[in-house]
Amino acid sequence: MSEDPVLLDWMEDQIQKLNIVDSTLKHYRTLLARLHEYGEIRKWRDATTENLARFDVWLADGSGSLS
């Protein structure tokens, strides 16, 4: 099996290719920054329902604040 590609690298590449308004770009970059900060979802295989639910809880409980 080939190496598991890094999801966050792919996301960054896709964001750069998009022709979107600045506010949407800001939201996408904020999501990417939060995923980097969270650190548990890096590769495609990490993007499971369980891990995404944990990420959601991490954001909601204030752990994922940008302050």
C-alpha positions in Angstrom: 0.0 0.0 0.0 1.3 3.5 -0.8 2.1 6.0 2.0 -0.9 7.7 3.5 -0.9 11.2 2.2 -1.1 14.1 4.6 -4.6 15.5 4.6 -3.5 18.9 5.9 -1.0 19.4 3.1 -3.7 18.5 0.6 -6.1 21.0 2.2 -3.6 23.8 2.0 -2.9 23.0 -1.6 -6.6 23.0 -2.4 -7.2 26.3 -0.5 -4.5 28.0 -2.6 -6.1 26.8 -5.8 -9.6 28.2 -5.0 -11.0 31.4 -6.4 -13.0 32.5 -3.3 -13.9 35.7 -1.5 -11.6 36.7 1.4 -14.1 35.9 4.1 -14.4 32.3 2.9 -10.6 32.0 2.6 -10.3 33.2 6.2 -12.7 30.5 7.4 -10.8 27.8 5.5 -7.5 28.9 6.8 -8.9 29.1 10.4 -10.1 25.5 10.0 -6.7 24.4 8.8 -5.0 26.3 11.7 -7.3 24.6 14.2 -6.6 21.2 12.7 -2.9 21.8 13.0 -3.3 23.0 16.6 -5.5 20.0 17.5 -2.8 17.6 16.0 -4.9 14.4 16.0 -6.1 14.7 12.4 -3.2 14.9 10.0 -3.5 12.1 7.5 -6.5 10.9 5.6 -6.8 7.8 7.7 -7.1 10.1 10.8 -10.3 11.7 9.4 -12.6 9.2 11.0 -16.1 9.9 12.3 -14.8 9.4 15.9 -11.8 11.7 15.4 -13.9 14.4 13.8 -16.4 14.2 16.7 -13.5 14.6 19.2 -12.3 17.6 17.2 -15.8 19.1 17.4 -15.8 18.6 21.2 -12.3 20.1 21.4 -13.5 23.2 19.6 -16.7 23.4 21.6 -15.2 23.1 25.1 -12.9 26.0 24.5 -9.7 24.0 24.1 -9.6 25.1 20.5 -9.9 28.8 21.1 -7.4 31.1 19.3 -6.9 33.3 22.4 
